Amino acid sequence: LPPHARAPVGDFQRLQAWALTEYERVIWIDSDSVVYRSLDWLFDRPGMWAMRQRADCRSGAAKPSSALMVLTPSAADYEDMATLANTSGTELADDRSIIVRHFAETRKTPINLLNDIEASPGHCLGAIATPYINTDGSGVPGSWSTPSFVHRSGGWGPADGHYSNICFSYDLTRQKYYVGASILNACHFNPLASYWRGLFCEVVASAGIRGVQDIDNFCDDSCYFFGRGSGCGGLINATLTYPEYVARTKGMPELEIGA
């Protein structure tokens, strides 16, 4: 890890994808993500591809994100980027900066960027243009723009804050949200939360993981949906009251109350 690094050590592990030279092509997927549709088609795309970095959810963002990448492993690329990581200044203090610099200056080849319907951050789900279009050019009403790959679920507060990934996680404490007299699990209102939970709990069951209280609680329907059971933190409501909803009552995550 570079001594000037500002990113977590796990971020620099992404560079290891280029060291997997026993494979012809590699798709790197960050663990705080969900694959909603097959990504097999990425293997057929030549060159280096990455999702777009869309902190503000504007379409056509020009910067790559390393949360999803498809690449051709190369020992030379890996060694060059590892050297760059350990000899560069603070302007290259995270893996994304190192990858971008390497492809621009050493490889002199572009990093191709996936479009928003192919890969997007979770906090941008409501801002993605649909490919399902009527003959008059209008988008078909409804939810028709879920990307193939979603990085982090999003959550309360800033896009890169403590709650940026509350639903692709088994931490129920960050999901609990107080609105007036109602106590909700915010992830019950997220369209991908149940999908991610199903995948996670299926793997937990297949692996025979037992005795980790937070995981046991998360995968227990009574605890997850109703807050019933030891260590579940108390009952939660299925929905908020009509006056609270109509008044657009501001809420607060449980961990922020009294903070």
C-alpha positions in Angstrom: 0.0 0.0 0.0 1.5 3.4 -1.0 2.4 5.4 2.1 0.4 8.4 0.7 -2.7 6.4 0.0 -6.0 8.0 0.9 -8.1 5.0 -0.1 -8.6 1.8 1.9 -6.2 -1.0 1.4 -8.9 -3.0 -0.2 -9.2 -0.5 -3.1 -5.6 -1.3 -4.2 -6.4 -5.0 -4.3 -8.2 -4.2 -7.6 -4.8 -3.9 -9.2 -4.4 -7.7 -8.6 -7.0 -8.3 -11.3 -4.2 -7.7 -13.9 -2.1 -10.4 -12.2 -4.6 -13.2 -13.0 -2.8 -14.2 -16.1 -4.1 -17.7 -16.1 -7.3 -16.2 -17.5 -7.9 -14.6 -20.9 -10.4 -12.0 -19.6 -11.4 -10.9 -16.1 -14.5 -9.1 -14.9 -13.7 -7.3 -11.6 -16.8 -6.8 -9.5 -16.8 -4.9 -6.1 -18.4 -6.9 -3.3 -20.7 -4.0 -2.3 -22.7 -4.4 -5.5 -25.3 -6.6 -7.1 -25.4 -8.1 -10.6 -29.1 -7.9 -11.7 -28.7 -9.3 -15.2 -26.0 -11.4 -16.9 -22.7 -9.7 -17.6 -21.4 -12.5 -19.9 -21.6 -10.1 -22.9 -18.7 -8.1 -21.3 -16.3 -10.8 -22.2 -16.9 -10.2 -25.9 -16.0 -6.5 -25.7 -12.5 -5.8 -26.8 -10.2 -3.6 -24.7 -10.6 -2.2 -21.2 -14.1 -1.3 -20.0 -15.3 0.3 -16.7 -18.5 1.7 -15.3 -18.8 5.5 -15.0 -18.2 7.4 -11.9 -21.5 9.2 -11.3 -21.5 10.9 -8.0 -24.1 13.5 -9.2 -26.0 11.1 -11.4 -25.5 13.1 -14.5 -25.7 11.0 -17.7 -22.5 10.7 -19.8 -20.0 11.1 -16.9 -16.5 10.9 -18.4 -14.6 9.4 -15.5 -14.2 5.6 -14.9 -15.0 3.8 -11.7 -13.1 0.7 -10.7 -16.2 -0.9 -9.1 -16.8 -2.8 -12.3 -14.1 -3.4 -14.9 -13.5 -5.9 -17.7 -9.8 -6.3 -18.6 -7.2 -8.5 -20.1 -4.7 -9.7 -17.4 -1.1 -8.8 -18.1 1.9 -9.2 -15.8 3.5 -6.1 -17.5 0.4 -4.0 -16.7 0.3 -5.2 -13.2 4.0 -4.5 -12.5 3.8 -1.1 -14.1 0.8 -0.1 -12.0 2.3 -1.5 -8.8 5.4 0.5 -9.4 3.4 3.6 -10.1 1.4 3.1 -6.9 4.6 3.0 -4.8 6.5 5.8 -6.5 3.9 8.4 -7.4 2.9 11.4 -5.4 -0.3 12.2 -3.5 -2.2 12.9 -6.8 -2.3 9.1 -7.4 -3.5 8.1 -3.9 -6.2 5.6 -5.0 -6.4 2.7 -7.4 -8.6 4.5 -9.9 -6.1 7.3 -10.4 -3.3 4.8 -11.0 -5.3 2.8 -13.5 -6.3 6.0 -15.4 -2.7 7.3 -15.5 -1.4 3.9 -16.6 -3.8 3.5 -19.6 -3.4 7.2 -20.6 0.4 7.5 -20.4 1.9 4.0 -20.6 -0.6 2.0 -22.6 -1.9 5.0 -24.5 -5.2 3.2 -25.0 -8.6 4.5 -23.8 -10.7 3.1 -21.0 -14.1 2.5 -22.6 -17.1 3.5 -20.4 -20.3 1.5 -19.9 -23.6 3.3 -20.3 -25.9 4.0 -17.5 -28.3 1.1 -18.2 -25.3 -1.3 -18.1 -23.8 -0.2 -14.8 -24.7 2.6 -12.4 -24.5 3.5 -8.7 -27.5 2.7 -6.6 -28.2 6.2 -5.6 -28.8 7.0 -9.3 -31.5 4.4 -10.0 -34.3 6.9 -10.4 -32.3 9.0 -12.8 -31.5 6.5 -15.6 -33.0 6.8 -19.0 -35.1 3.8 -20.0 -34.4 1.8 -23.2 -38.2 0.9 -23.4 -39.6 3.7 -25.5 -43.0 4.3 -27.1 -43.5 5.2 -30.8 -43.9 8.9 -29.8 -40.5 8.9 -28.2 -41.7 8.9 -24.6 -40.5 6.4 -22.1 -42.9 3.6 -21.2 -44.3 4.6 -17.7 -43.1 2.5 -14.8 -39.7 1.2 -13.6 -37.9 0.0 -16.8 -34.4 1.2 -16.2 -32.7 -1.1 -13.7 -29.0 -1.5 -14.7 -27.3 -4.9 -15.2 -24.9 -3.9 -12.4 -25.5 -1.7 -9.4 -22.8 -0.5 -7.2 -23.9 0.2 -3.6 -27.6 0.7 -2.8 -27.4 4.3 -1.8 -28.9 5.7 1.4 -29.6 8.6 3.6 -27.2 11.6 3.4 -24.2 12.1 1.0 -23.6 9.7 -1.8 -20.2 8.7 -0.2 -21.3 8.9 3.4 -21.9 6.4 6.2 -25.2 5.3 4.7 -24.1 5.0 1.1 -24.7 1.3 1.0 -27.3 0.4 3.6 -29.2 -2.3 1.6 -26.4 -4.3 0.1 -25.4 -5.1 3.7 -26.6 -7.3 6.6 -26.2 -4.4 9.1 -29.8 -3.8 10.2 -28.9 -0.9 12.5 -28.1 1.4 9.5 -31.3 0.4 7.8 -33.6 1.5 10.6 -35.2 4.9 10.0 -37.5 7.0 12.3 -40.3 9.1 10.8 -42.5 10.8 13.3 -44.2 8.0 15.3 -43.2 5.3 12.8 -40.1 3.1 12.8 -39.2 1.8 9.3 -36.6 -0.4 7.7 -35.7 1.9 4.8 -34.6 -1.0 2.6 -38.1 -2.4 2.5 -38.7 0.5 0.1 -35.7 -0.2 -2.1 -36.4 -2.3 -5.3 -33.1 -4.2 -5.2 -32.8 -4.7 -1.4 -34.9 -7.9 -1.3 -33.1 -9.3 -4.3 -29.7 -8.7 -2.7 -30.9 -10.2 0.6 -32.2 -13.3 -1.1 -28.8 -13.9 -2.8 -26.9 -13.2 0.4 -29.0 -15.5 2.6 -29.0 -18.3 0.0 -25.2 -18.3 0.1 -25.2 -18.2 3.9 -27.4 -21.2 4.0 -25.4 -23.1 1.4 -22.2 -22.4 3.3 -23.7 -23.5 6.6 -22.9 -20.3 8.3 -24.6 -20.2 11.7 -24.1 -18.4 15.0 -23.2 -14.9 13.7 -26.0 -12.9 15.3 -26.1 -10.0 12.9 -26.3 -12.4 9.9 -28.8 -14.7 11.6 -31.1 -11.7 12.4 -30.8 -10.4 8.8 -31.8 -13.7 7.2 -34.6 -14.3 9.7 -37.9 -13.0 8.1 -39.5 -12.3 11.4 -36.5 -10.1 12.5 -36.0 -8.5 9.1 -39.6 -7.6 8.3 -41.1 -7.0 11.8 -38.2 -6.5 14.2 -39.3 -9.5 16.3 -36.8 -11.6 18.2 -33.8 -11.2 20.5 -31.2 -8.7 19.2 -33.5 -7.3 16.5 -33.8 -3.9 18.1 -37.5 -3.7 18.6 -40.6 -3.8 16.4 -40.7 -1.9 13.1 -43.7 -0.7 11.2 -44.6 -2.0 7.7 -45.4 1.5 6.6 -45.7 5.1 7.9 -48.9 6.8 8.8 -50.9 8.7 6.2 -50.3 12.2 7.7 -46.6 11.5 8.0 -46.4 10.4 4.3 -48.6 13.3 2.9 -46.7 15.9 5.0 -43.3 14.6 3.6 -42.2 14.3 7.2 -38.4 14.3 7.6 -36.9 11.3 9.2 -33.6 10.3 10.8 -31.6 7.0 10.9 -31.6 5.4 14.3 -27.8 5.9 14.7 -28.2 9.6 14.2 -30.7 10.1 16.9 -29.0 11.8 19.8 -25.7 11.9 18.0 
